[in-house]
Amino acid sequence: MTTPESQGEPFAESAGEAVQTAVMSVRLIMAIADAVRRHQQRQRTGAEEELPPAEQASVDASAELKDLLPPDITEALMAGADWPQLAQQLMALKRAGVDLEGLLPRIGEIAVTVRDSVAANAERVAREGTGEWEKMLRETLPAGPVREAMLSSPTWPDIASLLAGLDEKGVDVRQLLASAHDEGLGVDQALAKVLAAGEAPTTSRDAALSWGPLTTGLDIPHDLDLADRARALRQLAISPQENERYTRMVREALPGRERDADLMFTAKQWPLVAARMADMEGKGQPVKEHLAGLMKDTSWESGQGSLGSRLVQAANDVLRHPAGEAAPVAGARVHTTAARAQSSTVGPTKAQASKGAAPAVPAVAAHRGAGPAPKQGKTR
């Protein structure tokens, strides 16, 4: 039998590479946790707390790591040039209220899985290109504070680079992201408890008003902020490049009506249309063929509300309706209250609540309506 000793230097080199890859996974999770910490503090206080001094943080973090991470990973982590910054992040999390004795062993388990995966699959290299990481985040992570914190963090390019490096080493990045997301969510909840004294998250006005056809089947965060276009697109994991591409697709579907399309893009609900287009692309559905329905039925040219809002509703109708068939003409005139009443994804109405109906619906999952899409047309 071949033993590690008989393999000699090649084995040692492979083992060292596996440990370094495991350290990369620790750096990734720490970067996500730090991004979540910064995001929470900006949301609650409007500013980030300063990091502790690097020299003292290194000493304190070394003591925290003892017996909480595997020795080989701890040694490689502390030998890295970025150890002072990682130590500062670690101690900042502790100062913010995160239980490191609970967090670090879980990170250690993830790192060991990565280390062993690399050692067992040293010849496997999967390359997809770093430009695809935002799309992977949308497909892998649910909408919420962790995904938004990653995409809005100034260190997002570094996180994407870490993902690419891990992917090249043969690590199942999607599984790693799912595990890291759970830890990031735990950090978010711990910080929220400290910063808000256990205040329960509430559904934003925009998220509540968006219940119905515009959001059925989509992954919508409970704190959706449509008043801030840039933030809304980040919350829905729509990059500026993707948003530009989606607007171009709509303009191409409305030849000669570009000015009307521009009114649609300035409408408050446009990000929801972009999110549906992204969702359809992820499922391999022909977005352009659906958008062609906008010129087959131009009933959106007249009606209640602004032209931009009517186009938003019309675009949502043709995207949800089978391509090549006429979309329901009344879609642009659905009343908000009626849409909420018809949707299988909404919570109880005030009348139902007064009779002791079920409690409030979960903030995110309820938008993923599993039943048939709400019927369009005249309300009863």
C-alpha positions, 0 to 999 in steps of 0.5 A: 500500500502506498503511504503518505511517507512513501509518496514524499514531497508530492504528498506534502505539497498536495497536503499543503495546498489542501490546507491553504485552500481550507484557509481560503474558505475561512477567509471567505466566511470571515469576509462575509461575516465582516460584511454582514457586521458592517452592513448591520452597523450602517443600517442601525447607526449610520456608521461602522465601528472602527476596528480594534488595533491590529497588534492587540487584535492579533494577540487576542485572536490567537487566544480565541483560535486555540482549540477552536480550529484544527491546528494545521489550519490555525497555523496556516491562517496565522502565518498569512500576510493578512492575519492582522486584518483577519484578527481585527475582523474576528475581534470586531465580531466578538465586540459586536456580540457574536459568540466566537466559541460557537462560530469558530468550530462551525467554521472549522468544520467547513474548512476541514470539509474543504481541505479533505475535498481538495486532497481527494480531488486534486486533479479536478479543476472547474472553470466558469469565469469570475463574471458569473459569481453574482449570478451564482449568488442569486441562484444559490443564496436566498434574498436577504441580509447576507446576499445584500451585504456581500454584493454591497460590500466594498470587499465584494471583488475580493470575495469573488476572487476567493470564490474563483480560487476555491472553484479552481481548487475543485471545491463545491462552491455552491455547497460552500456558499450555502454553508457560509450563508447560514453562518452569515445569517447567524452573525446577522441575527446575533448583531441584530439582537445586540443592536436592536435589543431583540427587535423583530424584523418588520416587513417594509411598506414596499414589500407589503405593497408589492404582494400579488402578481408583481411578486408571485414566485419571486424571491423578495426580501422583507425589507425591500426598498424600492425608493432607493433604486440602486439598493433595490437592485442590489437586494434583488441581486441585479447587477448594473450590467444586468439591469442595463441589458434588461432595459435594452431588451425591453427597448428592442421589444418596443421599436419606435416606443423608446420614450414610453420604455424610458417611462417604464424604467423610471417607474418605482416597480421596475426592479421587480420586472427586472427580477422576473426577467432574471428569474426567467433567464435562470430557468431557461425561459425565452424572455425576448419571446415573452416581451414581444407580447407588449406590441401584440396587445397595446391596451397599456396605452390607455387606462388608470395611472401613469404610462410607466406604471401601466407598462410595468403591469403589462410587462409583468403580464406578458412575462408570466403569460405563455409566449405567443399568446395574448396576455390578459388585457385587464392586467394593467388595471388590477387594483392592489387590494383585489390583487392581494385578495386573489394572490395565493401568496398573501397574508390575512386581510384586516378583516380576517385578522380581526377574527383571529386569523393566522399570524403574519406571513413569513417575510421572504418565503411567502412570495414564492407562491407554489400554487397556480398564478393568480388569475388576471382580469376583472375583480369580484 
